[in-house]
Amino acid sequence: RKMARMMWVGVWMCLFALQATAATAAATADSTEVLVSAAPRFKVYNPSLDSGDSASWYINDHTFALGPNNTWHLFGITHTDPADPLFEVNFGHATTARLTQYSWQHQPFALGSILPETHLWAPHITFYNGLYYMFYCGGGNDRTHYLLNLAVSADLWAWTRLGTAFTGGIDGRDPMVMELPAGSDYKFIIYYTGTNPDSVTAPNVHHVTYYRMSDDLLHWSEPGIAFDGGADGNNFGGPTESPFVVRRGSNFYLLSGAWGSNYSDTHVFVSADPTDFGSIPKGTAKKVGEIYSHAPEIVRDLDGRWYVSAAGWGQGGVYLAELTWFDGCDSCTTSMPVPQSPPATRLRFTTNLSGPYQNLGKGQWNVTGEGIVGGKALGSSMYMSSSSTKPATNYQFLADIVLITKDGNPTSSQGQWTRFGSSASMHFNWQSDMQNGYSLELSTVKVGRVSLLLHTGSSSTVLATRAMPIFQETRYHARVELQHGGASLNIAAYLRPQAGQEQLLFQVQHAAKWNTGLVGLGVWQAAVLLQNVYLNTSQYQASDSRKTEKVE
């Protein structure tokens, strides 16, 4: 198996040596005018340092984001050398106070792959409406329908998966989002790499950059082709990887690579239309620069300077090079203004559960912009949504949970965050009588534990439990994964402490008492704050049919 993987890597690497005689040999409307160039690059991050082992690590496709308190974050594909792309299953994470200094600090993995993801590739982060949206390729067992997935975060530390945004076709990967100018038909455009035709057997497929449109980053139009890089004799890899687009004035610049025989040869193309950068085979693509970079990301520092990054297999880390533009548009409006650190926010609440909600028990529940605040000291209550799972439907139920002060006020001026016996729970497959169903409970009782419970009438049965410290004022990202197996339910529970790594707590196979029901939240003898509460089904795929483009 290892030999097969290494042969696959070797074939992919050989493609870069072959492309000089294929796609790059096709006619191109190269501009004699160079509109952008990069200075020599310098290293800013070595993932092998402080990694906790003696192995040599690499970062491949990656993304930058400026978080609260002017802290820079870097997320990227990571693995030990040599390259092993099909087993890249974690996102590396590093932080620094200064973008261009060799001072990036290694952090725990930001995400690890979970089924049906088979690997984690090419994250891209955009900030919108108080949340960071991370798009990435999750692979999948069906290469013809690679998963382009989405996770969100309020602080760049705790991430909540929202499921699959759309499928990207054969090896659909390397997503990148840009906000469109005011007055456009849509607010956002996403670019990603793929092939045309979308076939694993067709000869001489073209490597292309696809695009889709959205107004909310959740619902996406059907795909169109923004750039055709031509054929190289293979239906994987190709010269249109890692697309990155930036607007300066009325022009849009597409960075696309790797070209020719050079793994780090990125070409820059210009267009006045963000959905049409032309075609290499047809000679309509206008090239205006070449940059020595693999997996390039453009990033602006707090002083307004422009940089382009570089990374990749065997590159030893992440590099930056200062960009110089020759388009006379330094004062023009741009899709990448000088970044500003968002205000520090302790809490942020989003959900896709639907009302009306039922408030049951002694506690009080309040939905605020910061979250659902539930319960009072010695109170016991449930907060049930009207969102119901469908019969025999696999799903995930997720929530960020914070046990808080006795008065139930997360912004209390007293600042008294005391620890006492308390618990918060996530209810699922709950029946309309409000007495029967399942729950995952986080409790501080006896130092702390997490339990999976079956509720039947007035009694509760512990199906699985694990002792572990549960602290107050600490956010826990909890995830229940339920799969139907005929007459049984397969239930898995995961937990990720704040700024920690997700771990599987337990997996339980249980005779199906109820195979459908409502989802909701609960609290006992405490106050609790819940954020980012989502119900995701494996069949879910958001789409937007407006302005549909037919791909030929």
C-alpha positions as CSV (number, residue, x, y, z in Angstrom):
1,R,0.0,0.0,0.0
2,K,2.9,2.4,0.9
3,M,4.6,1.5,-2.4
4,A,1.4,2.4,-4.3
5,R,1.1,5.7,-2.6
6,M,4.8,6.6,-3.3
7,M,4.3,5.6,-7.0
8,W,1.3,7.9,-7.1
9,V,3.3,10.7,-5.7
10,G,6.1,10.0,-8.1
11,V,3.8,10.1,-11.1
12,W,2.3,13.4,-9.9
13,M,5.7,15.0,-9.4
14,C,6.7,13.9,-12.9
15,L,3.8,15.8,-14.3
16,F,5.6,19.1,-13.6
17,A,8.5,17.9,-15.8
18,L,6.1,17.0,-18.6
19,Q,3.9,20.1,-18.7
20,A,6.5,22.2,-20.5
21,T,5.8,20.1,-23.6
22,A,2.0,20.2,-23.2
23,A,-0.2,22.9,-21.8
24,T,2.5,25.6,-21.6
25,A,3.5,25.0,-25.2
26,A,0.0,26.1,-26.3
27,A,-0.6,29.5,-27.7
28,T,-1.0,32.2,-25.0
29,A,-1.7,35.9,-25.4
30,D,1.3,36.8,-23.2
31,S,1.4,40.5,-22.5
32,T,4.7,42.2,-23.2
33,E,3.8,44.3,-20.2
34,V,4.7,42.9,-16.8
35,L,2.2,44.2,-14.2
36,V,3.5,42.4,-11.1
37,S,6.7,40.9,-9.9
38,A,8.1,39.4,-6.6
39,A,11.3,40.1,-4.8
40,P,13.5,37.2,-3.6
41,R,11.6,35.2,-1.0
42,F,12.5,34.7,2.7
43,K,11.5,32.0,5.2
44,V,9.0,32.9,7.9
45,Y,8.0,29.5,9.3
46,N,9.6,26.1,9.7
47,P,7.0,23.5,10.8
48,S,9.7,21.1,11.9
49,L,10.7,23.4,14.8
50,D,8.8,22.8,18.0
51,S,6.8,20.0,16.4
52,G,7.6,17.7,19.3
53,D,9.5,15.1,17.2
54,S,12.6,14.8,15.1
55,A,10.8,14.4,11.8
56,S,10.9,16.9,8.9
57,W,7.5,18.4,8.3
58,Y,6.2,20.4,5.3
59,I,3.4,22.9,4.8
60,N,1.7,22.8,1.4
61,D,-1.4,24.8,0.3
62,H,-2.1,27.3,3.1
63,T,-4.0,30.4,4.1
64,F,-3.4,33.5,6.3
65,A,-5.9,35.3,8.6
66,L,-5.6,38.2,10.9
67,G,-7.3,37.5,14.2
68,P,-8.2,39.5,17.3
69,N,-5.3,41.5,18.9
70,N,-3.4,41.7,15.6
71,T,-2.4,38.1,15.9
72,W,-1.7,36.4,12.5
73,H,-2.7,32.8,11.9
74,L,-1.4,30.4,9.3
75,F,-3.3,27.2,8.4
76,G,-2.1,24.7,5.9
77,I,-1.8,21.1,4.6
78,T,0.9,19.4,6.7
79,H,2.7,16.0,6.8
80,T,6.1,14.6,7.4
81,D,8.5,14.3,4.4
82,P,8.5,12.7,2.0
83,A,5.2,13.9,0.3
84,D,2.2,11.7,1.0
85,P,-0.8,13.7,-0.3
86,L,-3.5,11.1,0.1
87,F,-2.6,10.8,3.8
88,E,-2.5,14.5,4.6
89,V,-5.2,14.4,7.2
90,N,-4.5,17.4,9.5
91,F,-4.3,21.1,9.1
92,G,-1.2,22.7,10.6
93,H,-1.6,25.9,12.6
94,A,0.9,28.6,13.6
95,T,0.6,32.1,15.0
96,T,2.7,35.3,15.2
97,A,2.4,38.9,16.1
98,R,4.5,40.0,13.1
99,L,3.7,38.6,9.6
100,T,7.1,38.9,8.1
101,Q,9.3,37.8,11.0
102,Y,10.7,34.4,11.5
103,S,8.8,34.1,14.8
104,W,5.8,31.9,13.9
105,Q,4.9,29.7,16.8
106,H,3.7,26.1,16.3
107,Q,0.2,25.3,17.5
108,P,-1.8,22.1,17.8
109,F,-3.5,20.9,14.6
110,A,-6.5,23.0,13.8
111,L,-8.6,20.2,12.2
112,G,-8.3,16.5,11.6
113,S,-10.2,14.6,9.0
114,I,-13.4,12.9,9.9
115,L,-15.5,10.6,7.7
116,P,-16.5,10.9,5.0
117,E,-13.4,13.1,4.6
118,T,-10.4,11.1,3.4
119,H,-7.8,13.9,3.6
120,L,-7.6,17.6,4.3
121,W,-6.3,19.9,1.5
122,A,-5.9,23.6,0.8
123,P,-7.7,25.6,3.4
124,H,-8.8,29.2,2.6
125,I,-10.2,31.6,5.1
126,T,-12.4,34.7,4.6
127,F,-13.9,36.9,7.3
128,Y,-17.5,37.9,7.0
129,N,-20.1,39.2,9.4
130,G,-18.1,38.5,12.5
131,L,-17.1,34.9,11.6
132,Y,-14.1,33.3,9.9
133,Y,-15.2,30.9,7.1
134,M,-12.7,28.1,6.2
135,F,-13.3,26.4,2.9
136,Y,-11.2,23.3,2.2
137,C,-11.1,20.0,0.2
138,G,-12.1,17.0,2.3
139,G,-11.5,14.4,-0.5
140,G,-13.9,11.5,-0.3
141,N,-14.1,8.0,-1.5
142,D,-15.5,9.1,-4.8
143,R,-12.9,10.9,-6.7
144,T,-15.4,12.2,-9.2
145,H,-17.3,14.1,-6.4
146,Y,-14.6,15.5,-4.1
147,L,-15.9,17.3,-1.1
148,L,-15.5,21.1,-0.8
149,N,-16.3,21.5,2.9
150,L,-16.8,24.5,5.2
151,A,-16.0,25.2,8.9
152,V,-16.5,28.4,10.8
153,S,-14.9,30.0,13.8
154,A,-15.3,33.1,15.9
155,D,-11.7,33.3,17.0
156,L,-9.6,31.1,14.7
157,W,-9.1,28.5,17.4
158,A,-12.3,26.6,17.8
159,W,-13.8,25.4,14.5
160,T,-17.3,24.2,13.8
161,R,-17.9,22.1,10.7
162,L,-20.9,23.1,8.6
163,G,-20.7,20.1,6.2
164,T,-20.2,20.1,2.5
165,A,-20.7,23.4,0.7
166,F,-20.7,21.6,-2.7
167,T,-18.8,18.8,-4.5
168,G,-16.0,19.8,-6.9
169,G,-15.9,17.0,-9.4
170,I,-12.7,15.1,-10.1
171,D,-10.0,16.2,-7.6
172,G,-11.9,19.4,-7.1
173,R,-9.7,21.2,-4.6
174,D,-7.8,24.4,-3.7
175,P,-10.8,26.7,-3.0
176,M,-10.3,30.5,-2.8
177,V,-13.0,33.1,-2.0
178,M,-13.1,36.7,-3.1
179,E,-15.7,39.4,-2.4
180,L,-17.0,40.9,-5.6
181,P,-17.4,44.7,-6.2
182,A,-20.6,46.4,-5.0
183,G,-23.3,46.2,-7.7
184,S,-22.3,42.7,-8.8
185,D,-25.0,40.0,-9.2
186,Y,-23.6,38.2,-6.2
187,K,-21.5,39.2,-3.2
188,F,-18.8,36.4,-3.3
189,I,-17.1,34.2,-5.9
190,I,-15.2,31.0,-5.1
191,Y,-12.5,29.6,-7.4
192,Y,-11.2,26.0,-7.3
193,T,-9.2,23.6,-9.4
194,G,-10.7,20.8,-11.5
195,T,-10.8,19.2,-14.9
196,N,-12.9,19.5,-18.0
197,P,-14.5,17.2,-19.0
198,D,-15.0,15.9,-15.5
199,S,-13.8,12.4,-16.3
200,V,-11.3,9.9,-15.0
201,T,-11.0,8.1,-18.3
202,A,-11.3,10.8,-21.0
203,P,-8.0,11.4,-22.8
204,N,-6.4,14.9,-22.8
205,V,-8.7,16.5,-20.3
206,H,-8.2,20.2,-19.7
207,H,-7.1,21.5,-16.4
208,V,-9.3,24.4,-15.5
209,T,-10.2,26.9,-12.8
210,Y,-13.9,26.6,-11.9
211,Y,-16.0,29.3,-10.1
212,R,-19.3,29.5,-8.3
213,M,-21.2,32.5,-6.9
214,S,-22.9,33.2,-3.5
215,D,-24.5,35.9,-1.4
216,D,-24.0,34.3,2.0
217,L,-21.0,31.8,1.7
218,L,-23.5,29.0,2.3
219,H,-25.5,28.6,-0.9
220,W,-23.6,28.4,-4.1
221,S,-24.5,28.6,-7.8
222,E,-23.7,25.9,-10.4
223,P,-20.1,26.0,-11.7
224,G,-18.7,27.9,-14.6
225,I,-15.1,27.9,-16.0
226,A,-13.1,31.0,-15.3
227,F,-9.8,29.8,-16.8
228,D,-8.7,26.9,-19.2
229,G,-5.1,25.9,-18.7
230,G,-5.2,23.2,-21.4
231,A,-4.2,19.6,-21.4
232,D,-1.1,17.9,-20.2
233,G,-1.9,14.3,-21.1
234,N,-3.2,13.4,-17.5
235,N,-6.5,13.7,-15.7
236,F,-5.0,14.6,-12.4
237,G,-2.5,17.2,-11.1
238,G,-2.1,19.8,-13.8
239,P,-1.1,23.4,-14.3
240,T,-4.1,25.2,-12.7
241,E,-3.5,24.5,-9.1
242,S,-3.9,26.9,-6.2
243,P,-5.9,29.6,-7.9
244,F,-5.7,33.0,-6.1
245,V,-7.6,36.1,-7.4
246,V,-7.2,39.7,-6.3
247,R,-9.0,42.8,-7.6
248,R,-7.1,46.1,-8.1
249,G,-9.3,48.8,-9.6
250,S,-11.2,47.4,-12.6
251,N,-8.7,44.5,-13.2
252,F,-8.7,41.1,-11.6
253,Y,-5.4,39.1,-11.3
254,L,-5.3,35.3,-11.3
255,L,-2.3,33.5,-9.8
256,S,-2.2,29.9,-11.2
257,G,0.5,27.2,-11.1
258,A,2.5,25.1,-11.4
259,W,3.6,25.6,-15.0
260,G,6.4,24.3,-17.1
261,S,8.9,21.9,-15.6
262,N,9.1,24.0,-12.4
263,Y,7.1,23.0,-9.3
264,S,7.2,26.6,-8.2
265,D,6.4,28.4,-11.4
266,T,3.3,30.5,-10.9
267,H,1.8,32.6,-13.8
268,V,-0.3,35.7,-13.3
269,F,-3.1,36.4,-15.7
270,V,-5.3,39.6,-15.9
271,S,-8.9,40.2,-16.9
272,A,-11.6,42.8,-16.4
273,D,-14.1,39.9,-15.9
274,P,-13.6,37.8,-12.7
275,T,-15.4,34.9,-14.4
276,D,-13.3,34.8,-17.6
277,F,-9.5,34.8,-17.6
278,G,-9.4,33.2,-21.0
279,S,-8.0,30.0,-22.4
280,I,-4.4,28.8,-23.0
281,P,-5.4,26.6,-25.9
282,K,-7.4,29.4,-27.6
283,G,-4.7,32.0,-27.0
284,T,-7.0,34.3,-25.1
285,A,-5.3,34.3,-21.7
286,K,-3.3,37.4,-21.0
287,K,-0.2,36.6,-18.9
288,V,1.3,39.6,-17.0
289,G,3.8,38.1,-14.7
290,E,5.6,35.0,-13.4
291,I,6.3,34.4,-9.7
292,Y,8.6,31.8,-8.1
293,S,6.1,30.2,-5.8
294,H,4.2,27.0,-5.2
295,A,0.7,27.3,-3.6
296,P,0.8,31.1,-3.6
297,E,-1.3,33.2,-1.3
298,I,-1.4,37.0,-1.5
299,V,-1.4,38.7,1.9
300,R,-1.1,42.3,3.0
301,D,0.6,43.4,6.1
302,L,-0.7,46.0,8.5
303,D,1.5,48.6,6.9
304,G,-0.2,48.0,3.5
305,R,2.7,46.2,1.8
306,W,1.8,43.3,-0.5
307,Y,3.4,39.8,-0.2
308,V,3.1,36.5,-1.9
309,S,3.8,33.3,0.0
310,A,5.3,30.0,-1.1
311,A,5.4,26.5,0.4
312,G,5.1,22.9,-0.8
313,W,6.6,19.4,-0.6
314,G,10.2,19.4,0.4
315,Q,10.3,23.2,0.7
316,G,11.2,23.2,4.4
317,G,8.5,25.6,5.4
318,V,6.6,28.8,4.4
319,Y,8.2,31.8,2.6
320,L,7.1,35.3,1.8
321,A,8.2,37.6,-1.0
322,E,7.3,41.3,-1.4
323,L,5.2,42.1,-4.4
324,T,5.6,45.1,-6.6
325,W,2.7,46.2,-8.9
326,F,3.2,48.1,-12.1
327,D,-0.4,48.7,-12.9
328,G,-0.5,52.3,-11.6
329,C,-3.3,51.3,-9.2
330,D,-1.8,51.5,-5.8
331,S,-4.5,53.9,-4.7
332,C,-7.4,52.0,-6.4
333,T,-10.1,50.1,-4.5
334,T,-9.2,46.5,-4.0
335,S,-10.6,43.2,-2.8
336,M,-7.7,43.2,-0.3
337,P,-7.6,46.5,1.6
338,V,-5.1,46.9,4.4
339,P,-6.2,44.4,7.0
340,Q,-7.7,45.4,10.3
341,S,-7.8,43.2,13.4
342,P,-11.4,42.4,14.3
343,P,-12.4,43.3,17.8
344,A,-11.8,40.6,20.3
345,T,-15.0,38.7,20.8
346,R,-15.5,36.0,23.5
347,L,-18.6,34.6,22.0
348,R,-20.5,34.3,18.8
349,F,-23.7,32.5,18.1
350,T,-24.9,30.9,14.9
351,T,-27.3,28.1,14.3
352,N,-29.3,26.3,11.6
353,L,-31.9,24.9,14.1
354,S,-35.4,26.2,13.4
355,G,-38.1,27.6,15.8
356,P,-40.5,27.8,17.4
357,Y,-38.6,26.6,20.4
358,Q,-40.0,24.9,23.5
359,N,-38.7,26.1,26.9
360,L,-39.3,23.3,29.4
361,G,-38.4,23.2,33.1
362,K,-37.4,25.7,35.7
363,G,-34.5,27.5,34.0
364,Q,-34.6,30.5,31.8
365,W,-33.3,30.7,28.2
366,N,-32.4,33.8,26.3
367,V,-31.1,34.0,22.7
368,T,-28.6,36.8,22.3
369,G,-26.1,37.8,19.7
370,E,-23.5,36.0,21.8
371,G,-25.3,32.8,22.2
372,I,-28.1,30.9,23.9
373,V,-27.9,31.7,27.6
374,G,-29.7,29.0,29.5
375,G,-30.6,28.1,33.1
376,K,-30.1,29.5,36.5
377,A,-28.4,28.1,39.6
378,L,-30.3,24.9,40.7
379,G,-32.5,25.2,37.6
380,S,-33.1,22.3,35.3
381,S,-34.5,22.9,31.8
382,M,-34.6,21.9,28.2
383,Y,-34.6,24.1,25.1
384,M,-36.0,22.1,22.2
385,S,-36.0,23.2,18.6
386,S,-38.6,22.2,16.0
387,S,-35.7,20.8,13.8
388,S,-36.3,17.1,13.4
389,T,-34.1,14.4,11.9
390,K,-35.5,12.4,9.1
391,P,-36.1,8.6,9.4
392,A,-32.9,6.5,8.7
393,T,-30.9,9.7,8.0
394,N,-27.3,9.9,9.1
395,Y,-26.4,13.2,10.7
396,Q,-24.0,15.2,12.9
397,F,-25.2,17.4,15.8
398,L,-22.6,20.0,16.9
399,A,-22.4,22.7,19.6
400,D,-19.9,24.9,21.4
401,I,-20.7,24.6,25.1
402,V,-19.5,27.0,27.9
403,L,-20.5,26.5,31.5
404,I,-20.8,30.0,33.1
405,T,-21.8,32.0,36.2
406,K,-24.6,31.3,38.5
407,D,-26.6,34.3,37.3
408,G,-26.5,33.1,33.7
409,N,-25.1,36.4,32.4
410,P,-21.9,35.9,30.3
411,T,-21.1,39.6,30.5
412,S,-21.7,40.0,34.3
413,S,-19.9,42.9,35.7
414,Q,-19.1,40.8,38.8
415,G,-16.8,38.6,36.8
416,Q,-17.4,35.8,39.2
417,W,-16.8,32.6,37.2
418,T,-17.2,30.0,39.9
419,R,-17.1,26.2,39.5
420,F,-19.8,24.1,40.9
421,G,-21.6,20.9,40.1
422,S,-23.4,21.5,36.8
423,S,-24.0,20.0,33.4
424,A,-25.1,20.9,29.9
425,S,-26.5,18.5,27.3
426,M,-27.3,18.0,23.7
427,H,-30.6,16.2,23.0
428,F,-31.2,14.2,19.8
429,N,-33.8,11.8,18.4
430,W,-36.0,13.3,21.1
431,Q,-39.7,12.4,21.0
432,S,-42.5,14.8,21.0
433,D,-43.6,13.7,24.5
434,M,-40.4,15.4,25.7
435,Q,-39.6,12.4,27.9
436,N,-37.8,10.0,25.5
437,G,-34.6,10.3,23.5
438,Y,-30.8,10.4,23.7
439,S,-28.5,13.1,25.1
440,L,-24.7,13.8,25.3
441,E,-24.0,15.4,28.6
442,L,-21.0,17.4,29.8
443,S,-20.8,17.6,33.6
444,T,-18.5,19.1,36.2
445,V,-19.8,16.7,38.9
446,K,-16.9,14.7,40.5
447,V,-14.2,16.6,38.6
448,G,-15.9,16.1,35.3
449,R,-17.3,13.5,32.9
450,V,-18.9,13.2,29.5
451,S,-21.8,10.7,29.1
452,L,-24.1,9.3,26.5
453,L,-27.6,8.8,28.0
454,L,-30.8,7.0,26.9
455,H,-33.9,8.6,28.4
456,T,-37.1,6.6,28.7
457,G,-39.8,8.3,30.6
458,S,-38.5,9.4,34.0
459,S,-35.4,7.1,34.0
460,S,-32.0,7.5,32.3
461,T,-29.5,4.8,31.3
462,V,-25.8,5.5,30.8
463,L,-24.8,4.0,27.5
464,A,-21.2,5.2,27.7
465,T,-19.2,7.6,29.9
466,R,-15.7,8.9,30.3
467,A,-14.2,10.8,33.2
468,M,-12.3,13.9,32.2
469,P,-11.9,17.4,33.7
470,I,-14.7,19.8,32.6
471,F,-13.9,23.4,33.5
472,Q,-16.0,26.5,33.7
473,E,-15.4,29.4,31.3
474,T,-13.9,26.9,28.9
475,R,-15.4,26.3,25.5
476,Y,-15.9,22.7,24.5
477,H,-16.8,21.8,20.9
478,A,-19.0,18.7,21.1
479,R,-20.0,16.6,18.2
480,V,-22.4,13.7,18.0
481,E,-22.3,11.5,14.8
482,L,-25.2,9.2,14.3
483,Q,-25.4,6.5,11.6
484,H,-28.2,4.1,11.0
485,G,-27.4,0.4,10.7
486,G,-30.7,-1.3,10.1
487,A,-32.1,-2.2,13.5
488,S,-29.3,-0.4,15.4
489,L,-27.9,3.1,15.8
490,N,-24.2,3.7,15.7
491,I,-23.5,6.8,17.8
492,A,-20.0,8.4,18.1
493,A,-19.2,11.3,20.4
494,Y,-16.3,13.7,20.0
495,L,-15.0,16.5,22.1
496,R,-12.5,19.3,21.6
497,P,-11.5,21.6,24.5
498,Q,-10.8,25.2,23.7
499,A,-7.5,25.5,21.7
500,G,-7.1,21.7,21.9
501,Q,-7.5,18.8,19.6
502,E,-10.6,16.9,19.0
503,Q,-10.8,13.4,20.4
504,L,-13.1,10.5,20.0
505,L,-14.7,9.8,23.4
506,F,-16.7,6.6,22.6
507,Q,-18.6,4.7,19.9
508,V,-21.8,2.9,20.8
509,Q,-24.0,0.5,18.8
510,H,-27.4,0.6,20.3
511,A,-30.7,-1.1,19.3
512,A,-32.6,1.6,17.7
513,K,-35.2,2.8,20.2
514,W,-36.1,5.8,18.0
515,N,-34.7,6.4,14.6
516,T,-35.8,10.0,14.3
517,G,-36.8,12.9,16.5
518,L,-36.2,16.5,17.5
519,V,-32.8,18.0,18.6
520,G,-32.3,20.5,21.4
521,L,-30.3,21.6,24.4
522,G,-30.4,21.2,28.1
523,V,-29.0,22.4,31.4
524,W,-29.0,21.1,35.0
525,Q,-28.1,23.0,38.2
526,A,-26.1,25.6,36.3
527,A,-26.0,28.3,33.7
528,V,-24.8,27.4,30.2
529,L,-23.8,29.3,27.1
530,L,-24.1,27.6,23.7
531,Q,-22.7,28.8,20.4
532,N,-22.6,27.5,16.8
533,V,-25.3,24.9,17.1
534,Y,-25.7,22.9,13.9
535,L,-27.6,19.9,12.6
536,N,-25.8,18.5,9.5
537,T,-27.1,15.6,7.5
538,S,-24.9,13.6,5.1
539,Q,-27.4,14.3,2.3
540,Y,-27.2,18.0,2.8
541,Q,-25.8,20.1,-0.1
542,A,-26.7,23.7,-0.3
543,S,-27.2,25.1,-3.8
544,D,-28.3,28.2,-5.6
545,S,-29.7,28.0,-9.1
546,R,-29.5,31.7,-10.0
547,K,-27.4,32.6,-13.0
548,T,-26.5,29.0,-13.7
549,E,-23.7,28.5,-16.1
550,K,-23.5,25.4,-18.2
551,V,-20.1,23.8,-18.3
552,E,-19.2,22.3,-21.7
